[in-house]
Amino acid sequence: MTLNLRQAVTLTVALSICALLVVPGNFPGLSGDARITLAVFAFATCAWIGTPIDDTYIALGAGLALTATGVISSDALFGTLGDDTVWLLICAFVLAAAVTRTGLAGRAAAFLVTGARNVRQLVHLTTAALVVTAFAVPATSGRAALALPVFIALAKALADRKRLVVMLALLFPTVILLSAVATLIGAGAHLITVSVLWESAGERIGFAEWLLLGLPLAVVSSHLAAEVVLFTTTKRADRKGSVHITAEHIQEHTEHPVTGPWSQAEARCALLLATVVVLWCSEPLHQVPPAVVALIGAVVAASPALGTVNLKDALKTVPWSLLLFMAATMAMGLALADSGAAKWLVGGVPLDLPAWAFLTVVVVVSTLAHLVLQSRSARSSVLVPLVVAAAVGAGVNPVAAALASTAAAGFCHTLPASAKPVTLFADIPDVPTYTPRDLLKMSAFLAPLTAALVLLFAVAVWPLLGVPLTP
């Protein structure tokens, strides 16, 4: 389907939905605000799917339309920018800029990867290192950019073993995407989920609770994915033999020292990052909100005396477009809940299913959603409000349903354009990398595996950690 034809089909679908909503006799019981909300929601979703228009521009237009028509107030629209989750992400990016400036990431990579003596050790040590980066760098695209020099160093060191290089090229984005669920700041979609749960169901998930639920899933799924990547992209002969990656290989691709004594800046930054993470994890003990902890950390990281980065330079690394997108989609979620549109949408869906069957449907739909909506945040913006409303109607714990949907939506590996990290590692000058066929082959195994794993955690593991299937 050509781009113009796709846009025409998308516009036709959106206009058809709006036309049906405008006719007063259709859909009795649907309020005026709910009709407007559904029309705006349909237009935004179709635009995200079928047009090249920037996702943030579409979300802002939708939020403005809902405000102009009186569905939500201007205070509600602009108030989302002051949400504590937005501030959490801003400050996390400032902290990440401080970590990047000192070169701690390269030193940590050298420490882990140079300990590998065979291919499987290299794969799992790399996986462990990538999982850890979820605590230091928010957003998957930022982690991918940080990890790229490390991959290039490994690729140069293994230049005579092309299949291993291709395998590593696929391993990096795969683990980065699946391990994002480890922390609340791992992806913007997580913050959208937390906001929707609070606005729609009155359920608050903090950093510590998300860590407790998400980190085990991130570790297990990442290492299982590493085995899948190794199995689908290499042969037995490729996996035999030793590997020898030296610190010098890593040093060639970074300007910061990866061995030797730590500098004062590195030591200060490592201590600050460790302190912030510990305070995040111990929130139930001291009751200081994660956003406040992050703000303290950001102020220290950019301070003239103790900091390692200039505040002005650090703020340049903040993805302001993502923050505006999050704020606008939070407003859309608020409109869906308050107008009754979300409840009406799921009202005609048969919800008399066992809890495990309901979650199975949620996980399968969320896993496949990346084929339609490429933006991870957009997927959560569309799916989570509906999932929460449906869960309430089905007698399922909305927290379990929302977390399962968000975790399953983290799978987005099928096409090179499915996620920014996949796109980044698909085309690297002078380095052999994977093809669309390699992605499809891996996804054929990884998609059902990750979906089954998320369902297993939702049904058997999370209830043990305080999130039961039913409220």
N, C-alpha and C positions, 0 to 999 in steps of 0.2 A: 504494500500500500504506500503510495507516494505521500510526501508530507502534506501537500495541498489537499489531497483526497482525505487524508486522516483528519485534518483540521475541519474539513467540510462535514465529515461524519460526526465528529465531536460536537460541532456547533449545532447540527441537526438534533442530536440526542438531547443536548442541554435545552434547546428551545422547545422541544417536544415535552420535556418534563415540566418546564415552566408553563406552557400552554395548558397542560392538564391541571396544574395547580391553580391557575387563574380562574377556571370555570367554577362558579360557586357551588354547583350541584355535585361536583366531584369531591370525594373524600369527606363526607359529613363528619363533623366532630373535630375537624382540623381548624384551629384558630387562625386568624389573620397573620399574627406574628409567626406562627409555625409555618404557614404557607410561604411567607417571605424568606424565612430561614432556609427552608428546603430548596427554594429556587436558587438562592445565593450559594448554598452548599453544593447543589448540582452543577451550577456554572463553574464554581471554583474547581471541583473535582474533575470535570471534563476538561477544563483548561490545563490542569496539572498533567492529565493523561495525554492529551492530544495536541498541545501547542508548544512551541519553543519559548514561550514567554517565561520570564524569570518567575520562579516559585514564590519568591517574596513579594513581587509586584502583584501577583494574583491574590495572595493572602491579604495584603494591605487593601486591595480593592474590595475584597469580600468584607473585611472588617469595616471599611468606610460605608459600604452599602447597608450593612446591618445597623450602623449608627445613624445614617441619614434617614432611614425608614423608621427609626424609633424602636427597633427590636431590642437593642442594647443602648445604654447611655454612653455619652462621650467619656464620662468618668470610668466606666467599665473598660472601654477600649484603651484609653491611655493608661489606666491603672495597671494593665497587664505588664507594661514596661517596668513598673516598679516592683513586680513580683520578686520574691526572694530567690526563686530559682534562676531568674535572669541575672540577678546580681551574683549568684553563685558561679554561673558560667563565666561572667566577665572577669571576676577575680581569679578563677581557675586558669584562664588564659594568661593573665599577668604572671601567675606563678609558673606556668609552663614556659613563658618567655624567659624567666629567670633561670630555669633549669637548662633550657637550650643554650643560653648565652654562656653558661659555665662549662658546657661540654660533658656534663655528668652522664648523659645518655651513652655517648661513645665509650666512656670508661666502663660503664656497666656492661655494655655489649661485649667489649673486649674481655672482661672478666669471665663472662659466661661462655661465650662462643669458643674462645681459645681452649677451653677445657674439653672439647669434643674430640674423640679419638676414632669414631666411626660415623657413618651416615645417620643412623637412627639417633645417636646421641646429639649430633649436630641439629637435627630436626627438632628434637624435644627441648634442647637447651634454648634454641632460637624461639620456640613457642613460649617457653617460660618467660623469656626476656620480654617478648611482645605483650604477654598478659600483664606484666608488671607496669608497662608504660601506661596502662589504663588509669593508674593512680596519679601519674605525673602530667599527662597531656590530655585535655578534654577534646572530644570530637575525633572521629575516625580519620578524617582527612589530615588533621594535624599530626596524628600518630604516624600515618603513612609517610608524610613528608619528613618526619624525624627519622624514620627507619630506613628511608631510601639510601642514604650514604652507606649504611651498614650492609645492606643487600649488595650494593655495587662492589664493596670491598670483598664480600664473600664470593661474588660472581667472578671477580678478577683472580682470586686465589684458586677457584675451581674451573678456570677457563678451559682446561683440557677435558672436562667431564660435563658436556653440554646438558645432558638430561638432568643432572643434579642442579644445574643453574636454573633450568626451566622449573624444576620442582620447587626450588626456593622462591622463585618469582611468584609462584602461585601460593606458596605457603604464607608469605608475608601478609597480603591483603586478606586471605582467608581467616587467619588468626586475629588480625586486627579487627575485623568485622564481628566475629563471633565472641571475642573477649570483651567487647564494649559493654556487655550486660553486667560486667563485674561491678561497675560503680555507677552512681547516679549521674556523674558528669561524663560518662562514657559516650553519650550521644544526646543530641538535642531532643530526640524522640522520648527519652526517659523523662526529661523535665516536663514535656507535654503530657505524658501519662500521669505523672504525679499531680500536675495541675488539674487535669480532668477528673481524677479520682477525688480530689479535695472539693472541687466545685460541684460535681454531680452526685457523689456518694458520701461526702463528709469524711473520707478516709485519708489520713495523712501518712505518707511514707517518708521517713527521714533517710539520711545518708547511711547510718548504721544498719537500719533494717534492710535497705536495698543491698548493701554489702553482704549481709548475712544470707540473703536469698539469691543474689546474683553471682557472687564470687565462685561458689562451688559449681554452678552451671557453666560459668565461663571457663573454669579450669578443665572440667571434664570434656566439654564440647570442643575446646581448642585442641586438646591433645588427641581426641578421637579424630578430629578433622585433619590433624597432622598425619595420622596414619593413613587416612583416606587419600590425602594428597600424595603421600609417598607411594601408596599402592597403585594409584591411577596414572602417575606420570613417570614412574621409573620401572625398570626391569630388575630381576634378581641380581644380575651381574652388576648393575649400577649401584646396588646397595652394599655390595661386597667391597672389601678393601678399606683401608684407613683413610682418614682425612686429617689434615694438619693445617689449621688456621692459626696464624701467629698474630700477635699484637701489632706487628709492623704492617700487616695487610690492612688492619683497621685504621692505623695511623695515617696511611697514605691518603685517606679520603676524609680526614677531619683535621681542622687546624688546631684543635685542642689536644693536649697530651692524654693518652689513654693508659699510660703506665707511669710508675714513679710516684713520688710524694704528692699528696693532694695540695692544691693551692688553698689559700684562706677563703677565696670566693667559693670554691667547690665545697669546702667543709661547711661554710655558713649556709649555703643553699641546701645541701643535703640535710643538715640539722633542721632547717626551717620546713622543708617538705615533709620530713618525718614527723615533726611536731604537728603540722596541719593535719596530716592523715590520721595520726593518733587521736587528735581532738575530734575529727569527724567521726571516727569509729566509736569514740566514747561519749557521744552526744547524750545518751540516756543518763549518764552519770552527772555531767555538769550542766545540761540543759541549755547550752549556748548553741543557737541555730547554726547550721553549716555555712550559711551565707555570711554570717558575722565572722565566723572563724576564717573563712576564705578572704574576707575583706581585711582582717588583721594581717593575715599572711601576705596579701598583695601589698599592703602599705609597708610592711617590713622589707619585702623583696625589692621594692622600688625606693627605699629610703636612701638618702645620701651616705649615711654612715655604715649601715649594715647590708644594704641591698646590692644586687649584682646586675640590675638592669635599670635603665632610665624609664620612668613612668610613661613618658610620651612615646618612647619606642615600644614599650610593652603593649600600650593601648592600640597601637597600629596592628598588632597580631590578632586582636579580637574580631571575630567574624560578625560584624554589626548586622550584616544582611540576615544571618541566621537568627540573631536575637530579635530582629523585627518580625521575621517569619514566625518565630515562636510566640511572640506577643499577639500577633494577629490571629494565629490559629487558636490560641487560648481563648480569645474573644469569640471566635466561631464556636468553639466547644461550649462556652458559656451560653451562647444563644441557642444552641441545639438542646441544651438541658433545660433552660428556663422557659423556652417557648413551648416545650412539650413535643418538639419535632422528633427528637431521638426516641422518646417513648412511643410515639405514633409509628415511627419507621419499623420498630421491632414488634409492634403490636400484632401484625399479621403473620409473624414468623412462629411456627410451632415450637413452643418452648417446653413442652412436657417431655423433656429428655432427661435421662440420668445425668448427673453432674459431669461424669467422665466423658459421656457422649457429646455434651455441649462443648466442653473444652476441646475435644477432638476436632469439632467443626471450626472452632475459633483458631486453633493452631494451624490447621490445614489452609484455611483462607488467608491467614496472616503470612504463612510461608510462601504462598503463591502470589501474594499481593505485589511483590517487587516486579513482576512481569508487566504490571499495569501502571503502577505508581513507582517511579524510580527513586524519588526522594524518601528517605527513611522517615524524616519528620512529617512529611505529607501523609505517609501511610498511617502513622499514629494519629495524626489529626483527623483522618477520615474514620479509621477503624475503632479507636479506643472509646470515643463517646457512644458509638453504637454497641460495642461490646459491653460496656458498663451498663447501659440501659437494658440490654437483653439479659445480662447476668442477673440483674435485680428481678426481672420478670420470671426468670427460670429458676430462681431460688439458689443461685450459685453465688459464691463470694465474689463481689466485683473486683476486689484486689487480686485474687488468684487469676481471674479471667483477664484483667488488664495486663498483669505481668506476663502471663502466657502469650498474649497477643504481641506484646512489645518484644519479648524475647524471640518469638518465632519470626517476627518481621526483621530481625537482625540478619536472617539469611537472605543475601542478595548477591549471589555469585554466578548466576546463570549466563549473563552476557557481559561483555566488556563495559557497557554503559550502565550496568545495573547499580554501580556504586563508585564513588570517586576513588577509593583506594584500588579497586579493580582496574579502573581506567588508568591510573597512574603507573601501575606496575605492568600494564599490558604493552607499553611502548616506551622502552628505555634505549636511548642511542648506544650502539656498539655492545649491547648485551642481549643474548638470546632470551626470549621470554615466551609466554604461553600464547596459544592461539584460541579463537572462539571454540574450536573443537575440544581443546583441552578443558575449557571451562564447562562445556556441556557434559563431557565424560565424568568430570569430578562431581558436578551438580547432581547427576543421576544417582550417585551413591550418597552424597552428603545431604541433599534435601530431605529424603525420608528419614535419614539417621538423626538429623538435628530436630526435625519435627517430633519424632518419637521420644527423643531425649527431653525436650521441653515438656511434653505431655507427661513423661515419667516423673519429672521434678514436680509438676503441678499437682499430680495425683498422689505421689508417694513421699516426696521429700519435703516440699514446702509445708504440708500439714504438720510435720514434725518440728518445723521451725517457726510455727505460730501463724501460718496462713492456711486455714482449713478450706476444704472445697465448698462447704456451705457455711453461711453466716451463723 
